[in-house]
Each structure stands twice: as structure tokens, then as C-alpha cells.
Amino acid sequence: MANCVTLVQLSISCDHLIDKDISSKSDPLCVLLQDVGGGNWAELGRTERVRNCSNPEFSRTLQLEYHFETVQKLRFGIYDIDNKTPELGDDDFLGGAECSLGQIVSSQMLTLPLMLKPGKPAGKGTITVIKNNLNPTWKRFSVPFQHFCGGDPSTPIQVRCSDHDSDGSHDLIGIFHTSLAQLQAVPADFECIHPEKQQKKKSYKNSGTICVKICQVETEYSFLDYVMGGCQINFTVGVDFTGSNGDPSSPDSLHYLSPTGVNEYLTALWSVGSVVQDYDSDKLFPAFGFGAQVPPDWQVSHEFPLNFNPNNPYCAGIQGIVDAYRQALPQVRLYGPTNFAPIINHVARFAAQAAYQGTASQYFVLLLLTDGAVTDVAATCEAVVHASKLPMSVIIVGVGGADFEAMEQLDADGGPLRTRSGEASARDIVQFVPYRKFQNAPREALAQTVLAEVPTQVVSYFKAQGWAPFKMPPSPAKGPVQTPQV
């Protein structure tokens, strides 16, 4: 897959804008800004000005890059433009709204109340953001065909044939020109022409003939296609309560809550959860602990709900998980060992139910926060290999200063994970990251690393199943990427 930027275009409309002009309605314009950190906002674009209108539908779309693994905070500002200067300071501010790009792409249409300032509505004003286009991601082959924007099969294609050299100094054999329409009219023969040889030798005919026997056009759906098609990203959290974390009442413990009420566990949770929560419509997340003795019988549990409600382990938002974690700390006894398999299998059961539906409507992401290497290695390998066949990914964040070398086995970057019987995982679904690498980095850096592979994992699973987006998202006539395969 080529490293191409994914772009999203937004269509903006407003309703019931307030009137600032004395003898007519306002002349609104929308400006889009993105949070660039440090309390600063960068302008990304503006719509046109619509004269004398309280319910504008702006025709000029606003475009920006999309990155799943980050929280992209956006601000929409509506201004009444009564002069020709580009500065907005001398124009009337009609209201603004803030949201994340994740909220927009995970909904078909997002309606936000316009605010003059935090807590003060701008009359009845609202702003509606609609996704209407995606910049396709190209897939390249040794002969780099590309999707034709506009879908014209007669668009010319130039194909270069070269003699491959290991040092990269490939020698040109010849070039031929064709089109998708010609390629589909198989079998088709094309003469490879070397331009220099053709000019130098009058007797030159060609440098060989390329025969195309098969040409298939496949639809390549992107992660955004699935999300915009209604796929829900179900987020589950598992927290390590083993004894190696230390007494939570001691400042040396990884579970110790600082005077500000945070620790590495909570920082990692906020970092990853703040991104994923935008892709779950109900914002209810199951959260579990493992490796602790729990009341009332004080048996060791590797799958207890943080809210101690086995019938309803769901927490309201990331803040709900944080609250449940803080309440659970003084109620359990840290013990051991560090077993991952129970929670992985727990989430896998729900993923299996979703897979049984045969639609690309749900995908599950499990975040495991732990201070040490996994103890039930064989069982965990079995669980991961099983989960690799399901719509599911596992993110493991190692907190503290322990040696996590053994955890790299689960990441499977050196080859597919295997069970004791030799069964290999269907795909790589585990991403492991030690938190200490990000202690001095911005909080979003951890999320960018651990979530970077999730979009590819989502697409690879649904593609392997042959499932299109659950509900095809609205898009222009050009549709999803179509890649000719020769």
C-alpha cells in the first residue's frame, strides 16, 4: 500500500443564524481551524460568503488530512462579512462550534449548536457538517496503475518495462501506452518501444511485446469507507492488578494516584481512549481488571468488571472507566499471576457474534495495560491466534520499568504468532508498546504509535471476508478506489 495522505472534504450548512445587519440578513462565511497544540489554532480554509441568508448551504467544501490515531480538534467559526478585507477581526462573529474529526467521520451528518462563547448559545444557530468525498489511497504494483478519478476508462496509461538490477540502476527496455478499456479487452498485445532506439535505428520495430491475458478491476475500500459505512469500533479495557505493581498506597506503586489524581495507567488510558471513543456511538465501554483477589470471597480473578457489576460492566465514556478504576483500587488485593487469555477470550466471544452476522458493522479493540510480561504465554498465544480470525485487535501498553522483551513475541513483528500445535495467526492483530518510551513525549504520541496499525487491521479483516462497508457512505460518482490488476 502506498504511503498516501487521506483527505476528507466537508460540506457546511447553517440554520437560523442571527441577523447582524440592520436592513437585511447576515452575509455568513464559515472558517475552519484545527487545534495545533499550546492553545493555538491554525486556519485550514474558508467557505464562500453567502449574501443575505440565515440558512446558508456553502458550496465551497473544506478539505483536511485525516489521521485515525490522533484526536483532531476542529473549530468552525461563522462570521457576518460586510467588507473586503481578509481579516475577520472587524467582522461580526455569529457563533462557533467545536468537535473532533473522528466525530464527523463516524457519523453521516453532525449537527452542532452554535455558541457565541462557551456556555452561551448563539440564538438558535446550528451548523451541520457532511462528509462528501475522500481522497483515494492508491495501491501500486510493479507496473504502477492508478485509479482514474472520474472513472474514465479511456484515460491514457504509460507502462514502462525495465530490466531489473539489484543495485537499483534498472535499464529501460521499452514503453507502451494503453488505457483501462484496452487492458480489459483481453487478450491484448502491446509493443514495447524504446524511444532512443526508435530514433537512432530506422529498422527498429520494438523491444518486445507484452501480452495481457487477464485484467481484473477490484474495489479497494479504505478504513474511512468502513467507518463512514457505519462500522462501530467497540473499545474494551483490561487493567493489571497483580502484586508486582506495588501497594497502591505507596508512592512507589504504579497504581499510586499522585496528588493530581493520575498515574501511568490512567495516562495511557486517556491517551488511547480519547481517540477510540469517537468511533463508538453509545460511548459505553466494558472495563475489566485481572490478577487481583476480589471481594467477597477474595478469589483471584483474571476477568472482573471494574465496576463490580458482572451483569453490566459498561462504563460511561473514558471518564467512567477512570472513575471505576479509582473506586476499584481500594477494594481489591493485588495478587497474580499476569494472565491475558481470559480477557482476550472474553472480547473474542463478542467479536465472534459480530462476525456471525456477516457484515462489516462492528470491530473490537482491546486495550491491555500491564506492568509485566504475560504469565500464561501458551494460553495467550492460543487466544490471539483464535482472535486473529475475528474482527478484533489487541493493544498492549507496558507501564513501569520492567523488562518487556518477552512481550515482543505477541507483537509478531518477526513472524506470525503460533500456537503449541503450530497453527499460525491469520493476521497480525497485536501491537505492544512500552510506556516509558513516551514518558517525556506529548500524550498524543503514545496513541499515534499504538493505534497506527488499527486501520490496516480493520481493512485487512473485512477484505479477507469479502465484506463491503455495512452501509455504503454517500460519495461522488467516482466511488471507492478501483485498482486494475494485470
Buried (B, 14 or more C-beta within 10 A) or exposed (E): EEEEEBBBBBBBBBBEBBBBEEEEBBBBBBBBBBBEEEEEBEEBBBBEBBEEBBEBBBEBBBBBEBBBBBBBBBBBBBBBBBEEEEEBEEBBBBBBBBBBBBBBBBBBEBEBEBBBEEEEEBBEBBBBBBBEBBBBBBBEEEEEBBBBEEEEBEEEBEBEBEEEEEEEEEEBBBBBEBBBEBBBEEEBEBEBBBEEBBEEEEEEEBBEEBEBEEBEEEEBBBBBBBBBBBBBBBBBBBBBBBBBBBEBEEEEBBBBBEEEEEBBBBBBBBBBBBBBBBBBEEBBBBBBBBBBBBEEEEEBBBBBBBBBEEEEBBBEBBEBBBBBBEEBBEEBEBBBBBBBBBBBBBBBEBBBEBBEEEBBBBBBBBBBBBBBBBBBBEBBBBBBBBBBBBBBBBBBBBBBEBEBEEBBBBBBEEEEBBBEEEBEBBBBBBBBBBBBEBEEEEBBBBBBBBBBBBBBBBBBBBBEBEBBBBBBBEBEEBBBBBBBEB
